[in-house]
């Protein structure tokens, strides 16, 4: 279920929490983005609303549930060596997809980016990438929970990332299905179905092909998904990696 309005995500500077201000765009990514509550709630509850943070400052001095090599606290979590490869690869991907501003990359490995998806220009990630950021947190939080339930649970960053990416692909495909249903509903009534708005929401990671046949992934995004083992190579005649089609 979607929110009817943007939730109040206005994180003001404080001594106990984030030292940055999250602009309204990030709240809009939750309320009007591409994901469902199932995709965004783990990040919203545990990161934005500080569920993990408050647990960490509750007087406990336990080691990190992932790496066991540092105290389990807010200063450590964003750079925990178990999950750091996921975030650094996401930073690299964002910088490949978004243009530089005054010669500077838009993303960098920092607590602002890891926790909130805030870029170096203080803006939030575009909606398609914000969804990937939130889903990544969802599966990291799943790992942390499962690790807390069983001492035999092994956390593997590559597998965590693969699960997150496969869920992300499912959500992008859902956008394609929604567009295809609009075509089936509106075309018989003589209405024109505009693809531009949907593709704007999917930018810069992908676009829906003309006629709504399939998802065409941006080159760097397609290669990223393939390298992670989240998608099978399916290039079209132009060499563009596609998915979600009927064949």
C-alpha positions in Angstrom: 0.0 0.0 0.0 1.4 3.4 -1.0 1.4 6.5 1.2 -1.1 9.1 0.2 1.4 11.8 0.9 5.1 12.1 1.4 6.1 10.9 4.8 7.9 13.4 7.0 11.6 12.5 6.4 13.3 15.7 7.6 16.4 14.5 9.4 17.7 17.6 11.2 21.3 17.8 12.4 21.8 16.4 15.9 24.6 15.0 18.1 22.9 11.6 18.2 21.9 10.9 14.6 22.6 11.9 11.1 24.4 15.2 10.7 22.8 16.0 7.4 19.4 17.1 6.2 17.5 14.8 3.9 15.6 16.7 1.3 11.9 16.1 0.4 12.9 14.3 -2.8 13.9 11.2 -0.7 10.5 11.2 0.9 8.9 11.4 -2.5 11.0 8.4 -3.5 9.2 6.4 -0.8 5.7 7.7 -1.4 5.7 7.9 -5.2 8.6 5.7 -6.3 8.7 2.5 -8.2 8.7 0.1 -5.2 6.0 -1.1 -2.9 5.8 -1.0 0.9 7.3 -4.5 0.9 10.4 -3.0 -0.8 10.9 0.2 1.2 9.6 -0.6 4.7 12.8 -2.2 5.9 14.9 0.8 5.0 12.3 3.3 6.2 11.9 1.7 9.7 15.4 0.6 10.4 17.5 3.4 8.8 15.3 6.5 8.4 13.4 5.9 11.6 16.6 4.7 13.3 15.5 1.2 14.4 19.0 -0.2 14.0 20.6 2.9 15.5 18.4 3.0 18.6 19.1 -0.7 19.1 22.9 0.0 18.9 22.8 2.7 21.5 20.7 0.8 24.0 23.7 0.1 26.2 24.7 -3.1 24.6 28.4 -3.7 23.7 28.1 -6.6 21.3 30.2 -7.2 18.3 28.9 -6.6 14.8 26.6 -9.4 13.8 28.2 -9.5 10.3 32.0 -9.2 10.7 32.3 -9.8 14.5 35.4 -7.5 14.4 34.0 -4.3 15.7 31.3 -3.0 18.1 27.8 -3.1 16.7 27.0 0.6 16.3 25.9 3.2 13.8 29.5 4.4 13.1 30.5 0.9 12.1 27.5 -0.4 10.1 27.9 1.7 7.0 31.5 0.6 6.5 31.3 -3.0 7.8 33.7 -5.0 5.7 31.2 -7.7 5.0 28.8 -5.4 3.2 31.3 -2.7 2.0 31.8 -4.4 -1.4 28.0 -4.0 -2.1 28.1 -0.3 -1.4 31.3 0.5 -3.2 30.1 -1.4 -6.3 26.8 0.6 -6.1 28.7 3.8 -5.8 30.7 2.9 -8.9 27.5 2.0 -10.8 25.8 5.3 -9.8 28.8 7.3 -11.1 28.7 5.4 -14.4 25.0 6.2 -14.8 24.9 9.8 -13.6 27.0 12.6 -15.2 29.7 14.4 -13.3 28.9 17.8 -11.9 31.8 20.3 -12.3 34.1 17.3 -12.7 33.1 15.6 -9.5 31.4 12.2 -9.2 27.8 12.4 -7.8 28.2 9.4 -5.5 30.9 8.6 -3.0 31.3 5.9 -0.3 30.1 7.8 2.8 27.5 7.4 5.5 25.3 9.9 3.7 25.2 7.7 0.7 25.0 4.3 2.4 22.4 5.2 4.9 20.2 7.7 3.0 21.2 7.6 -0.7 22.4 11.2 -0.6 24.7 12.3 -3.4 27.6 14.7 -3.2 25.4 17.6 -4.4 23.1 16.9 -1.4 20.3 15.6 -3.7 18.7 12.2 -3.3 19.1 9.5 -5.8 16.7 9.4 -8.8 13.8 7.1 -8.2 15.0 4.1 -10.1 18.3 4.1 -8.2 16.7 5.0 -4.9 14.6 1.8 -5.2 17.8 -0.2 -5.7 19.3 1.4 -2.7 16.3 0.6 -0.5 16.1 -3.0 -1.7 19.8 -3.4 -1.0 19.2 -2.4 2.6 16.2 -4.7 2.8 18.4 -7.8 2.1 21.3 -6.6 4.3 18.8 -6.2 7.2 17.5 -9.7 6.4 21.1 -11.0 6.7 21.7 -9.2 10.0 18.4 -10.6 11.4 19.2 -14.2 10.2 22.7 -13.9 11.6 21.3 -12.9 15.0 19.0 -15.9 15.0 21.6 -18.5 14.2 25.3 -18.5 14.8 25.7 -20.9 11.9 24.3 -18.4 9.4 27.0 -17.4 6.9 26.7 -13.9 5.3 27.9 -13.7 1.8 27.9 -10.2 0.2 27.7 -11.5 -3.3 24.7 -13.6 -2.6 23.0 -10.8 -0.7 23.6 -8.5 -3.6 22.3 -11.1 -6.1 19.1 -11.5 -4.1 18.6 -7.8 -3.9 19.2 -7.3 -7.7 16.8 -10.1 -8.6 14.1 -8.5 -6.4 14.9 -5.1 -8.1 14.5 -6.7 -11.6 11.1 -8.1 -10.5 10.0 -4.5 -9.6 11.2 -3.1 -12.8 9.4 -5.8 -14.7 6.2 -4.9 -12.7 6.4 -1.4 -14.1 6.5 -3.0 -17.6 3.5 -5.1 -16.8 1.6 -2.0 -15.6 2.4 -0.2 -18.8 1.3 -3.2 -20.9 -2.0 -3.3 -19.0 -2.6 0.4 -19.7 -2.1 -0.3 -23.4 -4.7 -3.1 -23.3 -7.1 -1.0 -21.4 -6.8 2.4 -23.1 -6.0 1.5 -26.8 -9.5 0.0 -27.5 -11.0 3.3 -26.2 -9.0 5.3 -28.7 -6.6 6.7 -26.0 -2.9 7.2 -26.6 -0.7 5.6 -24.0 2.4 7.9 -23.4 5.6 6.0 -22.7 7.6 9.1 -21.9 6.5 9.5 -18.3 7.1 5.8 -17.4 10.6 5.9 -19.0 11.4 9.1 -17.1 10.7 7.2 -13.9 12.9 4.3 -15.0 15.8 6.6 -16.0 18.8 6.2 -15.9 18.8 2.4 -15.4 16.4 1.3 -18.1 13.6 2.1 -20.5 10.5 0.3 -21.9 10.8 -0.4 -25.6 8.4 1.0 -28.1 5.1 -0.8 -27.9 5.9 -2.1 -24.4 7.6 -5.3 -25.6 10.3 -5.5 -23.0 12.7 -3.7 -20.6 15.9 -2.3 -22.3 18.6 -1.9 -19.7 21.1 0.9 -19.9 24.5 -0.6 -21.0 26.3 -0.2 -17.7 23.3 -1.3 -15.7 22.9 -4.4 -17.9 26.5 -5.4 -17.5 26.2 -4.8 -13.7 23.3 -7.1 -13.5 25.0 -9.8 -15.6 28.2 -9.6 -13.5 26.3 -10.1 -10.3 24.6 -13.2 -11.8 21.1 -11.5 -11.5 20.1 -11.7 -15.1 20.8 -13.9 -18.1 22.3 -12.3 -21.2 19.5 -11.5 -23.6 20.8 -8.8 -26.0 18.5 -7.6 -28.8 19.5 -6.9 -32.4 21.2 -3.6 -31.4 23.2 -5.4 -28.6 21.1 -3.9 -25.8 20.4 -6.2 -22.9 16.7 -6.8 -22.5 14.4 -8.7 -20.1 10.8 -9.1 -19.2 9.6 -9.8 -22.7 7.4 -12.8 -23.6 10.2 -14.4 -25.6 
